[in-house]
Amino acid sequence: MEIRLLTAADAERYRNLRLQALQHSPEAFLMTYEEESSQTDSLQQYREKLQRESSYTYGIFKGAELVGIGTLQAEKPLKVRHKGNVFAMYVAQGERGGGIGKRLLQQLIQQARSLDLEQLHLTVVSANRAAKALYASFGFRRYGLEEQALKWNEQYWDEEHMVLFLKKKTPE
């Protein structure tokens, strides 16, 4: 398996896996499958997303097939430039349990360190025990809970806010 930074040339494969994610794990993403699949210029939007400054989307390939994705977004405003956000993590259903999520998260943390970020933030649906366990295994800790954060088809999901401190401030 190969892990690498995705480029605009990967937009179609990324879109296909993203739509799969929205179908199979609707509670884990802000957008719905219907919203995202109905966008007529979505392939161009994905190309642009994969080229955004301060955004790093990695993919894991099994041969030519994209089987896992994750994004690190570094903050730009001066007062929060020390922070980054991990989002859009997804591993294809048939590939789960094989360490792909772990490799993706390791890569995103390595990228964050190379950017000299001090904190990584993420949100995870409270009921997603596997994802929470993965994040906790890297040292992420919960610092908040947003009840009823997402609602779709009359169902609510709570989200936990988690942080990983890559650098702690030095005592004064």
C-alpha positions in Angstrom: 0.0 0.0 0.0 1.1 3.5 -0.9 0.3 6.6 1.1 0.7 10.0 -0.6 -0.5 13.6 -0.8 -3.4 13.7 -3.2 -3.3 16.1 -6.2 -5.9 17.5 -8.6 -5.2 14.4 -10.8 -6.7 12.3 -8.0 -10.0 14.3 -7.9 -12.2 11.6 -9.5 -10.9 8.8 -7.2 -11.2 11.1 -4.2 -14.8 12.1 -5.2 -15.8 8.4 -5.6 -14.5 7.4 -2.2 -16.0 10.5 -0.6 -19.4 9.7 -2.0 -19.0 6.1 -0.7 -18.2 7.6 2.7 -21.3 9.8 2.7 -23.5 6.8 1.7 -22.0 4.3 4.2 -21.3 6.6 7.2 -23.7 9.6 6.9 -23.4 10.4 10.6 -19.7 11.0 10.3 -19.8 13.9 7.8 -21.4 17.3 7.6 -22.6 17.0 4.0 -25.1 14.4 2.8 -24.7 12.1 -0.2 -27.6 13.8 -1.9 -26.1 17.3 -1.4 -22.7 16.4 -2.6 -23.6 14.0 -5.5 -26.1 16.6 -7.0 -23.4 19.2 -7.5 -22.9 19.4 -11.2 -19.4 20.9 -11.1 -18.2 18.7 -8.1 -15.2 17.2 -9.9 -13.8 20.7 -10.5 -14.6 21.6 -6.9 -12.6 18.5 -5.7 -9.7 19.5 -8.0 -9.6 22.9 -6.3 -10.0 21.4 -2.8 -7.0 19.2 -3.4 -4.9 22.2 -4.4 -5.9 24.6 -1.6 -3.1 26.3 0.3 -2.7 25.1 3.9 -4.8 21.9 3.1 -3.2 18.5 2.9 -5.3 15.5 1.8 -3.6 12.2 2.0 -4.7 9.0 0.4 -3.8 5.4 0.8 -3.8 3.3 -2.3 -4.1 -0.5 -2.7 -2.8 -0.8 -6.2 -4.6 1.9 -8.2 -7.6 1.9 -5.8 -8.0 4.7 -3.3 -9.0 3.0 0.0 -8.5 5.7 2.7 -8.5 9.5 2.9 -7.8 12.1 5.5 -7.2 15.9 5.5 -5.2 18.2 7.6 -6.2 21.9 7.4 -3.7 24.3 8.9 -5.2 27.5 10.3 -4.2 30.8 8.6 -5.2 33.7 10.9 -2.2 34.8 13.0 -3.7 34.1 16.4 -4.6 30.5 15.6 -1.8 29.7 13.1 -0.4 27.3 15.7 -3.5 25.0 15.2 -4.6 22.5 12.6 -7.8 20.5 12.1 -8.1 16.8 11.0 -11.2 16.0 9.1 -12.8 13.9 6.4 -11.1 10.7 7.6 -12.5 7.7 6.0 -11.4 4.1 5.3 -13.4 2.0 2.8 -15.6 -0.5 4.5 -13.8 -3.6 3.2 -10.4 -2.3 4.3 -11.2 -1.4 7.9 -9.2 -3.1 10.7 -6.0 -3.3 8.7 -4.2 -0.3 10.0 -5.1 2.1 7.2 -6.7 4.7 9.6 -3.6 4.5 11.8 -1.3 5.1 8.9 -3.3 8.0 7.7 -3.4 9.6 11.1 0.4 9.1 11.5 0.9 10.9 8.2 -1.4 13.8 9.1 0.4 14.2 12.5 3.8 14.0 10.7 2.6 16.7 8.3 1.4 18.9 11.2 4.8 18.6 12.9 6.6 19.5 9.7 4.4 22.7 9.6 5.4 23.4 13.2 1.8 23.2 14.4 1.3 22.9 18.1 -2.2 21.5 18.3 -4.5 19.3 16.2 -8.2 19.4 16.7 -11.0 17.1 15.4 -14.6 16.2 16.0 -15.9 12.7 16.1 -19.4 11.3 16.4 -19.8 10.1 20.0 -21.1 6.7 18.9 -18.1 6.0 16.7 -16.1 3.9 19.2 -13.5 2.7 16.7 -12.6 6.2 15.6 -12.5 7.5 19.2 -10.2 4.6 20.2 -7.9 5.3 17.2 -7.6 9.0 18.1 -7.1 8.3 21.8 -4.3 5.8 20.9 -2.4 8.8 19.5 -3.0 10.9 22.5 -6.0 12.9 21.4 -8.2 13.8 24.4 -11.8 15.0 24.6 -12.3 18.6 25.6 -15.9 19.1 24.8 -19.2 17.6 23.7 -21.7 19.1 21.4 -25.1 17.5 21.9 -27.3 17.1 18.8 -24.5 18.5 16.7 -25.8 16.9 13.5 -29.4 16.1 12.5 -30.5 14.2 9.4 -33.7 12.3 8.7 -35.0 13.2 12.2 -32.0 11.5 13.9 -29.4 13.4 16.0 -25.7 12.7 16.6 -23.6 14.1 19.3 -20.0 15.1 18.5 -17.0 15.0 20.7 -14.3 17.6 20.3 -10.8 16.3 20.7 -7.3 17.8 20.8 -3.7 16.6 20.5 -1.0 18.9 21.8 2.1 18.5 19.7 3.9 21.1 21.8 3.0 22.3 25.2 3.7 25.8 26.2 6.7 26.2 28.5 6.0 27.3 32.0 6.6 31.0 32.7 
